[in-house]
């Protein structure tokens, strides 16, 4: 059972790493003017909810399987994703809004957030991998 939890978390983490890289590539394309703001924001807003669901899934898996340290490691990122989604101002198209992405350094902050999430998900990947191997050896 414990190995299955970590295998599922590992697969989920791989998907979240892919999403983080996709966010970084898309935002850097916008920064270099390879795509316009509307196309960039529509591409990224499509993946905000799946990212939130994936993060909450791994958080809930760790809560249900009673891995408290990993649960507490995942909780702030899950809460941040939910907070970011809930706090979208009325009238914006989503978390990434084409009319505001170039204002007040939002592009830089979105890029920084994507980089931090990539580092976080890579750290979690190795933690899950180590825990999965440990669970498989102990079974």
C-alpha positions as CSV (number, residue, x, y, z in Angstrom):
1,X,0.0,0.0,0.0
2,X,2.7,2.4,1.0
3,X,4.7,1.8,-2.2
4,X,1.5,2.4,-4.3
5,X,1.0,5.8,-2.7
6,X,4.6,6.8,-3.5
7,X,4.3,5.4,-7.1
8,X,1.1,7.5,-7.7
9,X,2.8,10.5,-6.1
10,X,5.8,10.0,-8.3
11,X,3.7,9.9,-11.4
12,X,1.8,13.0,-10.2
13,X,5.0,14.8,-9.5
14,X,6.3,14.0,-13.0
15,X,3.2,15.6,-14.5
16,X,3.7,18.7,-12.2
17,X,7.3,18.9,-13.3
18,X,6.1,18.8,-17.0
19,X,3.6,21.6,-16.2
20,X,6.2,23.8,-14.5
21,X,8.6,23.4,-17.5
22,X,5.6,24.2,-19.9
23,X,4.8,27.3,-17.9
24,X,8.5,28.5,-18.0
25,X,8.8,27.9,-21.7
26,X,5.5,29.6,-22.5
27,X,6.3,32.6,-20.3
28,X,9.8,32.9,-21.8
29,X,8.2,32.8,-25.3
30,X,6.0,35.8,-24.2
31,X,9.0,37.6,-22.8
32,X,10.9,37.2,-26.1
33,X,7.8,38.2,-28.1
34,X,7.5,34.9,-29.9
35,X,3.8,34.7,-28.9
36,X,1.3,37.5,-27.9
37,X,-0.1,38.0,-24.5
38,X,-3.6,36.6,-25.3
39,X,-2.2,33.3,-26.7
40,X,0.2,32.9,-23.8
41,X,-2.5,33.5,-21.2
42,X,-5.0,31.3,-22.8
43,X,-2.5,28.4,-23.0
44,X,-1.5,28.9,-19.3
45,X,-5.0,29.4,-17.9
46,X,-6.0,26.0,-19.4
47,X,-3.5,24.3,-17.1
48,X,-4.1,26.2,-13.8
49,X,-6.9,23.9,-12.5
50,X,-5.1,20.6,-13.5
51,X,-2.0,21.9,-11.7
52,X,-4.1,22.7,-8.6
53,X,-5.8,19.3,-8.7
54,X,-2.5,17.5,-9.1
55,X,-0.9,19.3,-6.2
56,X,-4.0,18.7,-4.0
57,X,-4.0,15.1,-5.0
58,X,-0.5,14.4,-3.8
59,X,-1.2,16.5,-0.6
60,X,-4.3,14.4,0.2
61,X,-2.4,11.1,-0.6
62,X,0.2,12.0,2.0
63,X,-2.5,13.0,4.5
64,X,-4.5,9.8,4.1
65,X,-1.4,7.6,4.2
66,X,-0.2,9.5,7.3
67,X,3.2,10.7,6.0
68,X,3.1,13.9,8.0
69,X,6.4,15.4,7.0
70,X,5.7,15.1,3.3
71,X,2.1,16.3,3.9
72,X,3.4,19.4,5.6
73,X,5.9,19.9,2.8
74,X,3.1,19.8,0.2
75,X,0.5,21.8,2.1
76,X,1.8,25.3,1.5
77,X,2.1,24.9,-2.3
78,X,-1.5,23.4,-2.4
79,X,-2.8,26.3,-0.3
80,X,-0.9,28.8,-2.5
81,X,-2.4,27.3,-5.7
82,X,-5.9,27.5,-4.3
83,X,-5.4,31.0,-2.9
84,X,-4.0,32.2,-6.3
85,X,-7.0,30.8,-8.1
86,X,-9.6,32.1,-5.7
87,X,-8.1,35.6,-5.6
88,X,-8.4,36.3,-9.4
89,X,-10.0,39.7,-9.7
90,X,-13.5,40.0,-11.2
91,X,-13.2,40.6,-14.9
92,X,-9.9,38.9,-15.5
93,X,-9.7,35.9,-17.8
94,X,-7.9,33.8,-15.2
95,X,-4.8,33.7,-13.1
96,X,-2.8,34.8,-16.2
97,X,-4.6,37.9,-17.6
98,X,-3.4,39.2,-21.0
99,X,-4.2,42.9,-20.2
100,X,-2.2,42.8,-16.9
101,X,0.7,40.4,-17.6
102,X,3.0,43.2,-18.7
103,X,2.0,45.5,-15.8
104,X,3.9,45.9,-12.5
105,X,6.3,43.2,-13.3
106,X,3.7,40.4,-13.3
107,X,5.6,38.5,-16.1
108,X,8.7,38.4,-13.9
109,X,6.8,37.3,-10.9
110,X,5.0,34.6,-12.8
111,X,8.4,33.4,-14.2
112,X,9.9,33.4,-10.7
113,X,6.9,31.4,-9.3
114,X,7.3,28.9,-12.1
115,X,11.0,28.5,-11.4
116,X,10.4,28.0,-7.7
117,X,7.7,25.5,-8.4
118,X,10.0,23.6,-10.7
119,X,12.7,23.4,-8.0
120,X,10.1,22.4,-5.5
121,X,8.7,19.6,-7.7
122,X,12.2,18.3,-8.4
123,X,12.9,18.1,-4.7
124,X,9.6,16.3,-4.2
125,X,10.4,13.9,-7.0
126,X,13.6,12.8,-5.3
127,X,11.8,12.5,-1.9
128,X,9.1,10.4,-3.5
129,X,11.6,8.3,-5.4
130,X,13.6,7.6,-2.2
131,X,10.4,6.9,-0.2
132,X,9.2,4.5,-2.9
133,X,12.4,2.6,-3.0
134,X,12.4,2.4,0.8
135,X,8.8,1.2,0.8
136,X,9.6,-1.5,-1.9
137,X,12.6,-2.7,0.0
138,X,10.8,-2.9,3.3
139,X,7.9,-4.9,1.8
